[in-house]
Amino acid sequence: MLSKATLLLSMLLFSFSALAQKAKPASKTTTLDLSEALRQKLVAVEVSGTGGHLGECLTVTARNLSGKSLRVRIPLGQYFEPADSAQQTLVVSEARSLALNGKSPVKTTLKTFCAQAGDLSPRAGAGFVAGAMAPERLCKLLKFIAETGKSAESSAQSAVWCVTNGHALGSIGDPELTKFTAELLGKTPPGYRIRYETRVIRPGERAQPGKALVVEGSYQYILEKNTKVTMLLLHDDGRLIKKLSKEEDMTAGEHRGSLHLEVYNLPTGKYIVRWQTREGLIIKDIPVEF
């Protein structure tokens, strides 16, 4: 016969086993990117502009349609397309996650950059829908901007336009960001920066840099002998536009200086700043684009 102690222990073990069988395992929260959640029709989202293209420019309201706990991730590099094609496509500059645990809608704002220079900066209340992911090159740039804390700087938007719209690298201004963007594009970082007229871009206006005013940089060249040197400005095909300096006597050796080229009266394009001897020998060329 079983002792009372053994019988009591057996009853306790049986009770614990029965309770364990009745207990339901803890439900796991599913995490999906927004595009996948939309594809599976697990969420419904409404997206509208707050007015503008740079910074917290989109409001997203999401509803859970699945009946289960969801976490929806809106990744860096997600495009949002405007209902009005005259307005700009915006690209997410900082990832967001939404915890959708019930039927109540969840709202958040998204930080963005403009991905289409020259289109209209979105107005407040403008409708948007989630689009594709940005290409890998742009995503790498956005990640670098976020990691270096440059998201709020105008140079970051200029860098994005260099990738999305082919703007001149000299438009960026920030040396670190210029170097990274140039490497992404397989180009050599320019030895100059472009100063533009200051523009306040309001919602409904075209978002693009103002007119280029000045190209600033530095130069260096070496002369093997004393000679006369002139600085010239040419079209990129070699046609002379004007002389930038009088002919000067220069001694043999290394020469350094600052470049300050006023370009406000020139059309956008590619140019060459050239140092040349009286005999026509080219000492140095600096390609300039603005």
FIZAFI-837604 format. One record per residue (C-alpha): x, y, z; residue in one letter. Coordinates in steps of 0.2 Angstrom, whole numbers, plus 5000, padded with zeros to 4 digits. Layout:
<sites>
<site><X>X</X><Y>Y</Y><Z>Z</Z><nulo>a</nulo></site>
...
</sites>
This chain:
<sites>
<site><X>5000</X><Y>5000</Y><Z>5000</Z><nulo>m</nulo></site>
<site><X>5005</X><Y>5018</Y><Z>4996</Z><nulo>l</nulo></site>
<site><X>5010</X><Y>5029</Y><Z>5011</Z><nulo>s</nulo></site>
<site><X>4999</X><Y>5044</Y><Z>5014</Z><nulo>k</nulo></site>
<site><X>5014</X><Y>5055</Y><Z>5009</Z><nulo>a</nulo></site>
<site><X>5017</X><Y>5046</Y><Z>4993</Z><nulo>t</nulo></site>
<site><X>4998</X><Y>5047</Y><Z>4989</Z><nulo>l</nulo></site>
<site><X>4998</X><Y>5066</Y><Z>4992</Z><nulo>l</nulo></site>
<site><X>5013</X><Y>5069</Y><Z>4981</Z><nulo>l</nulo></site>
<site><X>5006</X><Y>5059</Y><Z>4967</Z><nulo>s</nulo></site>
<site><X>4990</X><Y>5069</Y><Z>4968</Z><nulo>m</nulo></site>
<site><X>5000</X><Y>5086</Y><Z>4968</Z><nulo>l</nulo></site>
<site><X>5010</X><Y>5080</Y><Z>4953</Z><nulo>l</nulo></site>
<site><X>4993</X><Y>5075</Y><Z>4944</Z><nulo>f</nulo></site>
<site><X>4986</X><Y>5092</Y><Z>4948</Z><nulo>s</nulo></site>
<site><X>5001</X><Y>5102</Y><Z>4941</Z><nulo>f</nulo></site>
<site><X>5001</X><Y>5091</Y><Z>4925</Z><nulo>s</nulo></site>
<site><X>4982</X><Y>5095</Y><Z>4922</Z><nulo>a</nulo></site>
<site><X>4985</X><Y>5113</Y><Z>4925</Z><nulo>l</nulo></site>
<site><X>5000</X><Y>5113</Y><Z>4913</Z><nulo>a</nulo></site>
<site><X>4989</X><Y>5105</Y><Z>4900</Z><nulo>q</nulo></site>
<site><X>4976</X><Y>5118</Y><Z>4901</Z><nulo>k</nulo></site>
<site><X>4988</X><Y>5133</Y><Z>4901</Z><nulo>a</nulo></site>
<site><X>4989</X><Y>5141</Y><Z>4884</Z><nulo>k</nulo></site>
<site><X>5006</X><Y>5145</Y><Z>4877</Z><nulo>p</nulo></site>
<site><X>5010</X><Y>5164</Y><Z>4877</Z><nulo>a</nulo></site>
<site><X>5006</X><Y>5171</Y><Z>4860</Z><nulo>s</nulo></site>
<site><X>5021</X><Y>5178</Y><Z>4850</Z><nulo>k</nulo></site>
<site><X>5020</X><Y>5195</Y><Z>4842</Z><nulo>t</nulo></site>
<site><X>5022</X><Y>5194</Y><Z>4823</Z><nulo>t</nulo></site>
<site><X>5034</X><Y>5207</Y><Z>4816</Z><nulo>t</nulo></site>
<site><X>5032</X><Y>5212</Y><Z>4798</Z><nulo>l</nulo></site>
<site><X>5038</X><Y>5226</Y><Z>4786</Z><nulo>d</nulo></site>
<site><X>5024</X><Y>5237</Y><Z>4781</Z><nulo>l</nulo></site>
<site><X>5025</X><Y>5231</Y><Z>4763</Z><nulo>s</nulo></site>
<site><X>5022</X><Y>5213</Y><Z>4768</Z><nulo>e</nulo></site>
<site><X>5009</X><Y>5217</Y><Z>4781</Z><nulo>a</nulo></site>
<site><X>4999</X><Y>5226</Y><Z>4767</Z><nulo>l</nulo></site>
<site><X>5002</X><Y>5212</Y><Z>4755</Z><nulo>r</nulo></site>
<site><X>4994</X><Y>5200</Y><Z>4767</Z><nulo>q</nulo></site>
<site><X>4980</X><Y>5212</Y><Z>4771</Z><nulo>k</nulo></site>
<site><X>4984</X><Y>5212</Y><Z>4789</Z><nulo>l</nulo></site>
<site><X>4984</X><Y>5230</Y><Z>4791</Z><nulo>v</nulo></site>
<site><X>4976</X><Y>5246</Y><Z>4784</Z><nulo>a</nulo></site>
<site><X>4985</X><Y>5262</Y><Z>4783</Z><nulo>v</nulo></site>
<site><X>4981</X><Y>5280</Y><Z>4779</Z><nulo>e</nulo></site>
<site><X>4996</X><Y>5292</Y><Z>4775</Z><nulo>v</nulo></site>
<site><X>4995</X><Y>5311</Y><Z>4774</Z><nulo>s</nulo></site>
<site><X>5007</X><Y>5325</Y><Z>4772</Z><nulo>g</nulo></site>
<site><X>5010</X><Y>5337</Y><Z>4786</Z><nulo>t</nulo></site>
<site><X>5017</X><Y>5350</Y><Z>4774</Z><nulo>g</nulo></site>
<site><X>5034</X><Y>5350</Y><Z>4767</Z><nulo>g</nulo></site>
<site><X>5047</X><Y>5337</Y><Z>4761</Z><nulo>h</nulo></site>
<site><X>5061</X><Y>5337</Y><Z>4774</Z><nulo>l</nulo></site>
<site><X>5059</X><Y>5332</Y><Z>4792</Z><nulo>g</nulo></site>
<site><X>5043</X><Y>5325</Y><Z>4800</Z><nulo>e</nulo></site>
<site><X>5033</X><Y>5326</Y><Z>4784</Z><nulo>c</nulo></site>
<site><X>5021</X><Y>5311</Y><Z>4785</Z><nulo>l</nulo></site>
<site><X>5008</X><Y>5305</Y><Z>4797</Z><nulo>t</nulo></site>
<site><X>5004</X><Y>5287</Y><Z>4796</Z><nulo>v</nulo></site>
<site><X>4988</X><Y>5279</Y><Z>4804</Z><nulo>t</nulo></site>
<site><X>4988</X><Y>5260</Y><Z>4805</Z><nulo>a</nulo></site>
<site><X>4974</X><Y>5248</Y><Z>4810</Z><nulo>r</nulo></site>
<site><X>4976</X><Y>5230</Y><Z>4814</Z><nulo>n</nulo></site>
<site><X>4965</X><Y>5218</Y><Z>4803</Z><nulo>l</nulo></site>
<site><X>4972</X><Y>5202</Y><Z>4808</Z><nulo>s</nulo></site>
<site><X>4965</X><Y>5200</Y><Z>4826</Z><nulo>g</nulo></site>
<site><X>4982</X><Y>5195</Y><Z>4832</Z><nulo>k</nulo></site>
<site><X>4996</X><Y>5206</Y><Z>4840</Z><nulo>s</nulo></site>
<site><X>5007</X><Y>5213</Y><Z>4826</Z><nulo>l</nulo></site>
<site><X>5022</X><Y>5224</Y><Z>4825</Z><nulo>r</nulo></site>
<site><X>5024</X><Y>5233</Y><Z>4809</Z><nulo>v</nulo></site>
<site><X>5041</X><Y>5240</Y><Z>4804</Z><nulo>r</nulo></site>
<site><X>5042</X><Y>5255</Y><Z>4792</Z><nulo>i</nulo></site>
<site><X>5060</X><Y>5253</Y><Z>4786</Z><nulo>p</nulo></site>
<site><X>5072</X><Y>5267</Y><Z>4782</Z><nulo>l</nulo></site>
<site><X>5072</X><Y>5269</Y><Z>4763</Z><nulo>g</nulo></site>
<site><X>5053</X><Y>5265</Y><Z>4761</Z><nulo>q</nulo></site>
<site><X>5046</X><Y>5276</Y><Z>4747</Z><nulo>y</nulo></site>
<site><X>5029</X><Y>5285</Y><Z>4749</Z><nulo>f</nulo></site>
<site><X>5021</X><Y>5290</Y><Z>4733</Z><nulo>e</nulo></site>
<site><X>5009</X><Y>5305</Y><Z>4732</Z><nulo>p</nulo></site>
<site><X>4991</X><Y>5304</Y><Z>4726</Z><nulo>a</nulo></site>
<site><X>4995</X><Y>5320</Y><Z>4716</Z><nulo>d</nulo></site>
<site><X>5009</X><Y>5316</Y><Z>4704</Z><nulo>s</nulo></site>
<site><X>5014</X><Y>5334</Y><Z>4703</Z><nulo>a</nulo></site>
<site><X>5020</X><Y>5332</Y><Z>4721</Z><nulo>q</nulo></site>
<site><X>5036</X><Y>5324</Y><Z>4727</Z><nulo>q</nulo></site>
<site><X>5039</X><Y>5306</Y><Z>4731</Z><nulo>t</nulo></site>
<site><X>5046</X><Y>5305</Y><Z>4749</Z><nulo>l</nulo></site>
<site><X>5058</X><Y>5293</Y><Z>4756</Z><nulo>v</nulo></site>
<site><X>5059</X><Y>5288</Y><Z>4774</Z><nulo>v</nulo></site>
<site><X>5075</X><Y>5294</Y><Z>4783</Z><nulo>s</nulo></site>
<site><X>5072</X><Y>5285</Y><Z>4800</Z><nulo>e</nulo></site>
<site><X>5064</X><Y>5268</Y><Z>4803</Z><nulo>a</nulo></site>
<site><X>5048</X><Y>5267</Y><Z>4814</Z><nulo>r</nulo></site>
<site><X>5040</X><Y>5252</Y><Z>4822</Z><nulo>s</nulo></site>
<site><X>5021</X><Y>5251</Y><Z>4827</Z><nulo>l</nulo></site>
<site><X>5014</X><Y>5240</Y><Z>4840</Z><nulo>a</nulo></site>
<site><X>4997</X><Y>5235</Y><Z>4834</Z><nulo>l</nulo></site>
<site><X>4989</X><Y>5225</Y><Z>4849</Z><nulo>n</nulo></site>
<site><X>4971</X><Y>5229</Y><Z>4847</Z><nulo>g</nulo></site>
<site><X>4958</X><Y>5236</Y><Z>4835</Z><nulo>k</nulo></site>
<site><X>4962</X><Y>5254</Y><Z>4840</Z><nulo>s</nulo></site>
<site><X>4972</X><Y>5263</Y><Z>4827</Z><nulo>p</nulo></site>
<site><X>4990</X><Y>5268</Y><Z>4830</Z><nulo>v</nulo></site>
<site><X>4997</X><Y>5284</Y><Z>4823</Z><nulo>k</nulo></site>
<site><X>5015</X><Y>5290</Y><Z>4821</Z><nulo>t</nulo></site>
<site><X>5025</X><Y>5303</Y><Z>4811</Z><nulo>t</nulo></site>
<site><X>5039</X><Y>5299</Y><Z>4798</Z><nulo>l</nulo></site>
<site><X>5055</X><Y>5308</Y><Z>4795</Z><nulo>k</nulo></site>
<site><X>5058</X><Y>5310</Y><Z>4776</Z><nulo>t</nulo></site>
<site><X>5068</X><Y>5317</Y><Z>4762</Z><nulo>f</nulo></site>
<site><X>5062</X><Y>5322</Y><Z>4745</Z><nulo>c</nulo></site>
<site><X>5067</X><Y>5310</Y><Z>4731</Z><nulo>a</nulo></site>
<site><X>5062</X><Y>5320</Y><Z>4717</Z><nulo>q</nulo></site>
<site><X>5070</X><Y>5338</Y><Z>4716</Z><nulo>a</nulo></site>
<site><X>5060</X><Y>5350</Y><Z>4705</Z><nulo>g</nulo></site>
<site><X>5042</X><Y>5343</Y><Z>4709</Z><nulo>d</nulo></site>
<site><X>5031</X><Y>5352</Y><Z>4722</Z><nulo>l</nulo></site>
<site><X>5034</X><Y>5351</Y><Z>4740</Z><nulo>s</nulo></site>
<site><X>5019</X><Y>5342</Y><Z>4747</Z><nulo>p</nulo></site>
<site><X>5005</X><Y>5352</Y><Z>4755</Z><nulo>r</nulo></site>
<site><X>4997</X><Y>5348</Y><Z>4772</Z><nulo>a</nulo></site>
<site><X>4984</X><Y>5334</Y><Z>4771</Z><nulo>g</nulo></site>
<site><X>4991</X><Y>5328</Y><Z>4754</Z><nulo>a</nulo></site>
<site><X>4987</X><Y>5309</Y><Z>4752</Z><nulo>g</nulo></site>
<site><X>5001</X><Y>5296</Y><Z>4750</Z><nulo>f</nulo></site>
<site><X>5002</X><Y>5277</Y><Z>4748</Z><nulo>v</nulo></site>
<site><X>5017</X><Y>5265</Y><Z>4752</Z><nulo>a</nulo></site>
<site><X>5028</X><Y>5262</Y><Z>4737</Z><nulo>g</nulo></site>
<site><X>5043</X><Y>5252</Y><Z>4734</Z><nulo>a</nulo></site>
<site><X>5059</X><Y>5251</Y><Z>4743</Z><nulo>m</nulo></site>
<site><X>5073</X><Y>5264</Y><Z>4737</Z><nulo>a</nulo></site>
<site><X>5087</X><Y>5256</Y><Z>4728</Z><nulo>p</nulo></site>
<site><X>5102</X><Y>5249</Y><Z>4738</Z><nulo>e</nulo></site>
<site><X>5113</X><Y>5264</Y><Z>4734</Z><nulo>r</nulo></site>
<site><X>5101</X><Y>5276</Y><Z>4741</Z><nulo>l</nulo></site>
<site><X>5097</X><Y>5265</Y><Z>4756</Z><nulo>c</nulo></site>
<site><X>5116</X><Y>5265</Y><Z>4760</Z><nulo>k</nulo></site>
<site><X>5116</X><Y>5284</Y><Z>4759</Z><nulo>l</nulo></site>
<site><X>5101</X><Y>5285</Y><Z>4771</Z><nulo>l</nulo></site>
<site><X>5109</X><Y>5273</Y><Z>4783</Z><nulo>k</nulo></site>
<site><X>5125</X><Y>5283</Y><Z>4783</Z><nulo>f</nulo></site>
<site><X>5116</X><Y>5300</Y><Z>4786</Z><nulo>i</nulo></site>
<site><X>5106</X><Y>5292</Y><Z>4801</Z><nulo>a</nulo></site>
<site><X>5121</X><Y>5284</Y><Z>4809</Z><nulo>e</nulo></site>
<site><X>5131</X><Y>5301</Y><Z>4808</Z><nulo>t</nulo></site>
<site><X>5117</X><Y>5311</Y><Z>4814</Z><nulo>g</nulo></site>
<site><X>5115</X><Y>5322</Y><Z>4799</Z><nulo>k</nulo></site>
<site><X>5097</X><Y>5319</Y><Z>4795</Z><nulo>s</nulo></site>
<site><X>5092</X><Y>5337</Y><Z>4800</Z><nulo>a</nulo></site>
<site><X>5105</X><Y>5346</Y><Z>4789</Z><nulo>e</nulo></site>
<site><X>5102</X><Y>5353</Y><Z>4772</Z><nulo>s</nulo></site>
<site><X>5117</X><Y>5345</Y><Z>4766</Z><nulo>s</nulo></site>
<site><X>5109</X><Y>5328</Y><Z>4768</Z><nulo>a</nulo></site>
<site><X>5095</X><Y>5333</Y><Z>4757</Z><nulo>q</nulo></site>
<site><X>5107</X><Y>5339</Y><Z>4744</Z><nulo>s</nulo></site>
<site><X>5116</X><Y>5322</Y><Z>4745</Z><nulo>a</nulo></site>
<site><X>5100</X><Y>5313</Y><Z>4742</Z><nulo>v</nulo></site>
<site><X>5097</X><Y>5323</Y><Z>4727</Z><nulo>w</nulo></site>
<site><X>5114</X><Y>5319</Y><Z>4720</Z><nulo>c</nulo></site>
<site><X>5109</X><Y>5301</Y><Z>4720</Z><nulo>v</nulo></site>
<site><X>5091</X><Y>5302</Y><Z>4715</Z><nulo>t</nulo></site>
<site><X>5092</X><Y>5317</Y><Z>4703</Z><nulo>n</nulo></site>
<site><X>5111</X><Y>5318</Y><Z>4698</Z><nulo>g</nulo></site>
<site><X>5114</X><Y>5334</Y><Z>4706</Z><nulo>h</nulo></site>
<site><X>5132</X><Y>5340</Y><Z>4707</Z><nulo>a</nulo></site>
<site><X>5142</X><Y>5334</Y><Z>4722</Z><nulo>l</nulo></site>
<site><X>5149</X><Y>5351</Y><Z>4726</Z><nulo>g</nulo></site>
<site><X>5131</X><Y>5355</Y><Z>4731</Z><nulo>s</nulo></site>
<site><X>5132</X><Y>5345</Y><Z>4747</Z><nulo>i</nulo></site>
<site><X>5145</X><Y>5356</Y><Z>4756</Z><nulo>g</nulo></site>
<site><X>5148</X><Y>5344</Y><Z>4771</Z><nulo>d</nulo></site>
<site><X>5165</X><Y>5336</Y><Z>4767</Z><nulo>p</nulo></site>
<site><X>5162</X><Y>5319</Y><Z>4775</Z><nulo>e</nulo></site>
<site><X>5145</X><Y>5317</Y><Z>4767</Z><nulo>l</nulo></site>
<site><X>5152</X><Y>5323</Y><Z>4750</Z><nulo>t</nulo></site>
<site><X>5166</X><Y>5310</Y><Z>4751</Z><nulo>k</nulo></site>
<site><X>5154</X><Y>5296</Y><Z>4755</Z><nulo>f</nulo></site>
<site><X>5141</X><Y>5300</Y><Z>4742</Z><nulo>t</nulo></site>
<site><X>5155</X><Y>5302</Y><Z>4729</Z><nulo>a</nulo></site>
<site><X>5161</X><Y>5284</Y><Z>4733</Z><nulo>e</nulo></site>
<site><X>5143</X><Y>5278</Y><Z>4732</Z><nulo>l</nulo></site>
<site><X>5142</X><Y>5285</Y><Z>4714</Z><nulo>l</nulo></site>
<site><X>5160</X><Y>5280</Y><Z>4709</Z><nulo>g</nulo></site>
<site><X>5166</X><Y>5298</Y><Z>4707</Z><nulo>k</nulo></site>
<site><X>5180</X><Y>5308</Y><Z>4714</Z><nulo>t</nulo></site>
<site><X>5175</X><Y>5320</Y><Z>4727</Z><nulo>p</nulo></site>
<site><X>5176</X><Y>5338</Y><Z>4721</Z><nulo>p</nulo></site>
<site><X>5189</X><Y>5350</Y><Z>4728</Z><nulo>g</nulo></site>
<site><X>5176</X><Y>5364</Y><Z>4730</Z><nulo>y</nulo></site>
<site><X>5159</X><Y>5368</Y><Z>4736</Z><nulo>r</nulo></site>
<site><X>5145</X><Y>5378</Y><Z>4729</Z><nulo>i</nulo></site>
<site><X>5136</X><Y>5392</Y><Z>4738</Z><nulo>r</nulo></site>
<site><X>5118</X><Y>5394</Y><Z>4733</Z><nulo>y</nulo></site>
<site><X>5105</X><Y>5408</Y><Z>4735</Z><nulo>e</nulo></site>
<site><X>5095</X><Y>5405</Y><Z>4751</Z><nulo>t</nulo></site>
<site><X>5078</X><Y>5399</Y><Z>4747</Z><nulo>r</nulo></site>
<site><X>5063</X><Y>5395</Y><Z>4759</Z><nulo>v</nulo></site>
<site><X>5054</X><Y>5381</Y><Z>4751</Z><nulo>i</nulo></site>
<site><X>5035</X><Y>5382</Y><Z>4756</Z><nulo>r</nulo></site>
<site><X>5023</X><Y>5368</Y><Z>4753</Z><nulo>p</nulo></site>
<site><X>5016</X><Y>5369</Y><Z>4736</Z><nulo>g</nulo></site>
<site><X>5032</X><Y>5376</Y><Z>4729</Z><nulo>e</nulo></site>
<site><X>5045</X><Y>5367</Y><Z>4719</Z><nulo>r</nulo></site>
<site><X>5059</X><Y>5360</Y><Z>4730</Z><nulo>a</nulo></site>
<site><X>5076</X><Y>5362</Y><Z>4723</Z><nulo>q</nulo></site>
<site><X>5092</X><Y>5372</Y><Z>4727</Z><nulo>p</nulo></site>
<site><X>5092</X><Y>5390</Y><Z>4723</Z><nulo>g</nulo></site>
<site><X>5103</X><Y>5398</Y><Z>4710</Z><nulo>k</nulo></site>
<site><X>5122</X><Y>5394</Y><Z>4711</Z><nulo>a</nulo></site>
<site><X>5131</X><Y>5410</Y><Z>4716</Z><nulo>l</nulo></site>
<site><X>5149</X><Y>5405</Y><Z>4721</Z><nulo>v</nulo></site>
<site><X>5161</X><Y>5391</Y><Z>4718</Z><nulo>v</nulo></site>
<site><X>5173</X><Y>5390</Y><Z>4733</Z><nulo>e</nulo></site>
<site><X>5188</X><Y>5379</Y><Z>4734</Z><nulo>g</nulo></site>
<site><X>5207</X><Y>5378</Y><Z>4734</Z><nulo>s</nulo></site>
<site><X>5220</X><Y>5374</Y><Z>4721</Z><nulo>y</nulo></site>
<site><X>5238</X><Y>5369</Y><Z>4720</Z><nulo>q</nulo></site>
<site><X>5251</X><Y>5367</Y><Z>4706</Z><nulo>y</nulo></site>
<site><X>5269</X><Y>5366</Y><Z>4703</Z><nulo>i</nulo></site>
<site><X>5280</X><Y>5376</Y><Z>4690</Z><nulo>l</nulo></site>
<site><X>5296</X><Y>5369</Y><Z>4684</Z><nulo>e</nulo></site>
<site><X>5302</X><Y>5386</Y><Z>4679</Z><nulo>k</nulo></site>
<site><X>5298</X><Y>5404</Y><Z>4680</Z><nulo>n</nulo></site>
<site><X>5284</X><Y>5409</Y><Z>4668</Z><nulo>t</nulo></site>
<site><X>5268</X><Y>5419</Y><Z>4665</Z><nulo>k</nulo></site>
<site><X>5252</X><Y>5411</Y><Z>4670</Z><nulo>v</nulo></site>
<site><X>5233</X><Y>5416</Y><Z>4666</Z><nulo>t</nulo></site>
<site><X>5218</X><Y>5408</Y><Z>4675</Z><nulo>m</nulo></site>
<site><X>5204</X><Y>5405</Y><Z>4662</Z><nulo>l</nulo></site>
<site><X>5186</X><Y>5399</Y><Z>4663</Z><nulo>l</nulo></site>
<site><X>5180</X><Y>5387</Y><Z>4649</Z><nulo>l</nulo></site>
<site><X>5165</X><Y>5377</Y><Z>4644</Z><nulo>h</nulo></site>
<site><X>5168</X><Y>5358</Y><Z>4647</Z><nulo>d</nulo></site>
<site><X>5171</X><Y>5357</Y><Z>4628</Z><nulo>d</nulo></site>
<site><X>5186</X><Y>5369</Y><Z>4629</Z><nulo>g</nulo></site>
<site><X>5178</X><Y>5385</Y><Z>4622</Z><nulo>r</nulo></site>
<site><X>5184</X><Y>5400</Y><Z>4631</Z><nulo>l</nulo></site>
<site><X>5171</X><Y>5410</Y><Z>4642</Z><nulo>i</nulo></site>
<site><X>5182</X><Y>5423</Y><Z>4650</Z><nulo>k</nulo></site>
<site><X>5199</X><Y>5426</Y><Z>4658</Z><nulo>k</nulo></site>
<site><X>5198</X><Y>5425</Y><Z>4677</Z><nulo>l</nulo></site>
<site><X>5215</X><Y>5434</Y><Z>4680</Z><nulo>s</nulo></site>
<site><X>5227</X><Y>5445</Y><Z>4671</Z><nulo>k</nulo></site>
<site><X>5243</X><Y>5437</Y><Z>4665</Z><nulo>e</nulo></site>
<site><X>5255</X><Y>5436</Y><Z>4680</Z><nulo>e</nulo></site>
<site><X>5274</X><Y>5432</Y><Z>4682</Z><nulo>d</nulo></site>
<site><X>5275</X><Y>5416</Y><Z>4692</Z><nulo>m</nulo></site>
<site><X>5291</X><Y>5409</Y><Z>4699</Z><nulo>t</nulo></site>
<site><X>5296</X><Y>5390</Y><Z>4698</Z><nulo>a</nulo></site>
<site><X>5290</X><Y>5379</Y><Z>4713</Z><nulo>g</nulo></site>
<site><X>5274</X><Y>5375</Y><Z>4721</Z><nulo>e</nulo></site>
<site><X>5259</X><Y>5387</Y><Z>4721</Z><nulo>h</nulo></site>
<site><X>5243</X><Y>5386</Y><Z>4732</Z><nulo>r</nulo></site>
<site><X>5228</X><Y>5397</Y><Z>4733</Z><nulo>g</nulo></site>
<site><X>5210</X><Y>5399</Y><Z>4736</Z><nulo>s</nulo></site>
<site><X>5197</X><Y>5398</Y><Z>4722</Z><nulo>l</nulo></site>
<site><X>5182</X><Y>5410</Y><Z>4723</Z><nulo>h</nulo></site>
<site><X>5172</X><Y>5409</Y><Z>4706</Z><nulo>l</nulo></site>
<site><X>5156</X><Y>5419</Y><Z>4705</Z><nulo>e</nulo></site>
<site><X>5144</X><Y>5410</Y><Z>4694</Z><nulo>v</nulo></site>
<site><X>5127</X><Y>5418</Y><Z>4697</Z><nulo>y</nulo></site>
<site><X>5127</X><Y>5425</Y><Z>4679</Z><nulo>n</nulo></site>
<site><X>5131</X><Y>5408</Y><Z>4671</Z><nulo>l</nulo></site>
<site><X>5119</X><Y>5394</Y><Z>4666</Z><nulo>p</nulo></site>
<site><X>5119</X><Y>5377</Y><Z>4675</Z><nulo>t</nulo></site>
<site><X>5132</X><Y>5366</Y><Z>4667</Z><nulo>g</nulo></site>
<site><X>5149</X><Y>5359</Y><Z>4667</Z><nulo>k</nulo></site>
<site><X>5164</X><Y>5370</Y><Z>4666</Z><nulo>y</nulo></site>
<site><X>5183</X><Y>5370</Y><Z>4668</Z><nulo>i</nulo></site>
<site><X>5194</X><Y>5382</Y><Z>4678</Z><nulo>v</nulo></site>
<site><X>5211</X><Y>5382</Y><Z>4669</Z><nulo>r</nulo></site>
<site><X>5229</X><Y>5388</Y><Z>4673</Z><nulo>w</nulo></site>
<site><X>5239</X><Y>5391</Y><Z>4657</Z><nulo>q</nulo></site>
<site><X>5255</X><Y>5398</Y><Z>4652</Z><nulo>t</nulo></site>
<site><X>5257</X><Y>5412</Y><Z>4639</Z><nulo>r</nulo></site>
<site><X>5263</X><Y>5398</Y><Z>4627</Z><nulo>e</nulo></site>
<site><X>5247</X><Y>5389</Y><Z>4629</Z><nulo>g</nulo></site>
<site><X>5254</X><Y>5375</Y><Z>4641</Z><nulo>l</nulo></site>
<site><X>5240</X><Y>5369</Y><Z>4652</Z><nulo>i</nulo></site>
<site><X>5247</X><Y>5369</Y><Z>4670</Z><nulo>i</nulo></site>
<site><X>5231</X><Y>5363</Y><Z>4679</Z><nulo>k</nulo></site>
<site><X>5212</X><Y>5360</Y><Z>4675</Z><nulo>d</nulo></site>
<site><X>5199</X><Y>5359</Y><Z>4688</Z><nulo>i</nulo></site>
<site><X>5182</X><Y>5353</Y><Z>4682</Z><nulo>p</nulo></site>
<site><X>5167</X><Y>5362</Y><Z>4690</Z><nulo>v</nulo></site>
<site><X>5149</X><Y>5358</Y><Z>4689</Z><nulo>e</nulo></site>
<site><X>5134</X><Y>5367</Y><Z>4696</Z><nulo>f</nulo></site>
</sites>
